[in-house]
Amino acid sequence: MSIPGKNEYLSALCDRLAKRWPDNAAVNIVCHGHSVPAGYACTPWVDTFHAYPHLVHRTLNQRFPYAVTNVIVTAVGGETSPQGAARFERDVLCHQPDLVILDYGLNDRQAGLAEAEQAWRSMIEKTLERGIPIMLMTPSWDLTWFSQSGEWHALETHAAQERALAAEYGAALGDSFAAFRRYIDGGGDLQNLLSHWNHPSPLGHELIAREITGWFTAR
């Protein structure tokens, strides 16, 4: 398989979001992951309303003004994908999501590639078995980019693994890693994208949110 086209994968969901009352229904989008979707800025400060789940919610409300859209955050700061997989059915699928967004790459260096891959596959397959679309997020950047250390190169490998999983399962991809790369390659300063050594700033979250909302075509 391959990563689907942005105008195709969520087409049915966009059709639902475009329906007006009384034909509309609530649409649940669940963001599952670590501290970044949880909204942590300069730890322990949580800046919910500048975090990308909230930005996505606002954009979808503007793009589909007749929809009842719920963006539900089940993320836990400090968590890795094996921990997220262990509570996936209890904390994510219980919401009867219409889309699941997974974001664990930044912390999965702690778990390692093999354990992370197993955990991501578990969550992806449980989602797809229920006929629910899923979007995989590559990690946002951290300060290890400046040193080009082993930690940085591990982040690159996790991003590559998540892209490969999206292609294998035919899932949507929110490529935060590539969005940060484009910003830096365009002459931007990484410090502008970070509020902490490993958490995005409001601008960083905006770049991530655009990776997600680009999959939602207005009707």
C-alpha positions, 0 to 999 in steps of 0.5 A: 500500500501507500500513503493515500491522497489527501483529497481521498482518505478522509473524504467520507468524514469531510462529507459528514462534517459538511452536513447541516442540522438536522442531518448532521451528527457529532464527529469525534476526533481523538488525539492520542500521544505524549506531552505534545498533543497534551499541550505541555509547553515549558514543563510543567506549564500546560498551554492547552489553547495553543496546542495543536488539538485545539488549533485543529478544532478551531480550523475544522469549526471554521471550515465546517461551520455546521458540524458538531466536532469534538476533538478529544485529547487522551495524551499523557505527558512523558508517555511512550507508545507501549504505554499508550497501547496498553490503555488504547481500548479503554481510553481511546476506542471508548470514545467511538472515534471517527478519526484517531491521531497518534503522536508518540515519536518524540518520546519513543526513543525511550522505548526503541524502534522494535518496541515502538513498532509493535505498539504502533502496529497494535493501535493501528490495527485495532483502529482499522479493524473497526473501520476507523481512519487513522493518522500517524504523526511524525515527531516534532523537533527538539534541541538535539538538532543543534548537536546532531547527536545520537538522540537526534539521529534516533528521532530521524529513524523514528520519523522514518518508521512512522512514515513507513507504517503509514504507507504500509497500512494506507493511513494518513500521515501528519509529517510534523518532522518534515514541516519543521525541516521546511521551516529550517531549510527556509531560513527559520530559527528552530528556537522560534518553534520551541517553547522548551527543549522538546516542546513546540511553541505556539508557532510550532503547534501551528505547523503541526496543526496544518499537517493535520488540517490539510487532510480535511477538504472543505465542502 
